Amino acid sequence: MIDSLTERLSRSRTLLQRRWWLSGLLVNILTVFALLLLLGAANRIFPLREQQAFVLFLPVFLLFVGRLVWDTYRAWLAPPSLPQLAAEVEKVNPRWMDALICAVEQEERPPEKRRELERALVEKMRRETARVDFAEVLMRPRWRNGPLAAMGFLLLVLAWPAAGNEYSRKAAHHFGDLLSGTSSGIAVAPGDHAVPVDTDARITAEVLRWEDEAR
């Protein structure tokens, strides 16, 4: 028994949604890594304080989150309809002259509401498209295995240079200090220990990061 057109297109759409979302995620992460590398290079020329590094990183983070939310919405909450996918398939097979679109639209209606001519059209298009891989026809180049694997490999190569450079560590340290409510870059002695009244207390401060430069 030949599967219905809507079942085949639905399966293809699910696969495409996964590939679409994954491709967008990889592109977004690679974009963030590229920006971190550029900021890291700028930090080597013009050294930044931790707070400055964090402030510059905020737009990068917001860009990543915004693109991720948008890609998720487009892929999973507002995907193309089955007739729209059928129209894309027909661009590659213009000989059908909108017959596939009409057949899909008819399949979405209750069977009892189809007339004889409409049922014949549905059966005809099921037979004619039986050997057509809808997912293969609809798959964009960047969603295929090769480009996805290449982006994944590039992501692994750039992960440490981007996330482990001095700029990224400065931004991460400041973010950690904001969360903890303390400054981990400077050690003050005696700190918050009590000292006797009317006595001299020796207070020392030691910079713990960035080669003893207070930045």
C-alpha angles and dihedrals in degrees: 000000000000115000117242119262092242092052092051094045091047091054090047091049092053091052091047092049091055093047092044093052094044092049091050092049093052092047091049093050092047089050090053091048091051091051091048090052091051092048089046090054091048090050090056090056098037108023112220131209117243092252091051091049091052093048090052091048094055095076089048091052093045090049090053094048093045094051091045092052092046094048091047091051094049095044101042110016102036107028121159116273121249093253088052090053090047089054089054090051090050091056086067092041106038091164089082090066097207092315092121092051091050092047092051091049090051092050089056089060122079109273093236091061094057118101123222094263091049092050089050091051092051092050092047094052092046089057096043094049097040092106095041116104102214093192091053092050094047097041113113117220095249091053094059124103096257098055092040091052091047092051091047091052092047089050091055091048093051098039098090099037090050102039097031102048121110094258093054091047091051091053091046093049092052091048089051091050090052091053095047096039092228137096111245094180096073129048114205121195133235082012114181096344115129119246129195118270117260093018130118114250122197110221120193131183124200123194107222102190144046100030095303092300113132098234 
